[in-house]
Amino acid sequence: MPTPIYIIEEQKLRRNLQLISDVARRADVEIILAFKAFALWKTFPIFREYINSTTASSLSEARLALEQFGAKAHTFSPAYTDDEIDTIIDCSSHLTFNSLSQYERFHDRVGRRASIGLRVNPEYSEVETLLYNPCAPGTRFGVSCDKLPDVLPADIEGFHCHCHCESGADVLERTLSNIEEKFARWFPQLKWLNLGGGHLMTRKDYDVELLIRIMKGLHERYPWLKIILEPGSAFAWQTGPLVSHVVDVVEDKGIRTAILDVSFTCHMPDCLEMPYFPEVRGARHISEDAVGPLNNARPSSFVYRLGGNSCLSGDFMASWQFDHELQVGEEIIFEDMIHYTTVKTNMFNGITHPSIGMLHEDGTLEVLRRFGYEDYRDRMD
């Protein structure tokens, strides 16, 4: 492949979609796609075979839901603005406010055009990385139970609660117990409960049966509530790689770095933000301590840092051991690089942006999108 490319594998995507569709049916819940993790609209015809709705967090995402997915979005934003709110309402079936002040400011403009919800903060989350923890002290997300009136405004029909990140069903069970303890007394006033994203039901070790039992138990306790889940990663989990190439190998103080035609900061930002070490096909990740001391060290056998092609000094990750010496032009394949990548990439430094392709079930590769100079230039307009 002459250029770096993200490859979505249709067979794996359909496998995830089928599992999610089965869970939704068996648990009697609605599971919708969160655009913040995956928004490649050319794949939406496939999604529409399995799900009916999506969730948006901005004007652009709400328009994408209506114009490309073909259905109004379940929309939440930390703050709506005067110049965007009316268009967002037009594109939304459900509109969730992050605060009571935002509700007071805009709910009259919503009227009956969308079902109004309020995001609540359960003040409990097991997400350890603070960057991804929406319930961390000082959070800007949601209303805590002590700030809610005993009787909700008549037009608030739902609660939205998000406090997971690639979590298991056992985490949901503990979280839901906390949510009910704090907010169940308002449930008789509601029509729906959105339990947000982070439910990684397509991961191999996820306890799908426990999830279904939890949802059935929730229905038994509150049969009038429609339950909504809006995962993002679960839909695109392990559905394809990012294929890159070695463009040079450099060495300093016993450490060899294979410089690639992609960038962590531009094309795989969660690797640096989380951080986490991606799986590299044909290589084994090892700790820096195992590589040896920096001073007076000899290059370790077939051990390399992988370096991005940007000018950011920290645009690298360490270290991977291969079974051979890397050569210029060789492919380096990062596994599971579809979710939270294509939606978060940027064109810092004007680095060549990876193409996006789909590997169809019949084995053909279709390039859905190529990027060039004009894409970088137009961002600067």
ABEGO torsion letter per residue (X at the ends): XABBBBBBBAAAAAAAAAAAAAAAAAAGBBBBBBAAABABAAAAAAAAAABABBBBABAAAAAAAAAAAGBBBBBBBABBBAAAAAAAAAABABBBBABAAAAAAAAAAAEAABBBBBBBBAGBBABABAAABAABBGBABEBBAAABBABBBAABABBBBBABBGBBAAAAAAAAAAAAAAAAAAAAABABBBAEBGBBAABAABBAAAAAAAAAAAAAABAABBBBBBBAAAAABGAEBBBBBBABBBBBGGBBBBBBABBAAAABAAAAAOBBBBBBBGBBBBBAAAAEBABGBBBBBGBBBBBBABABAABBBOBBBBABBBBBGBBBBBBGAABGAAAABBABGGBBBBBBBBBBAAGBBBBABBBBAAAAAAAAX
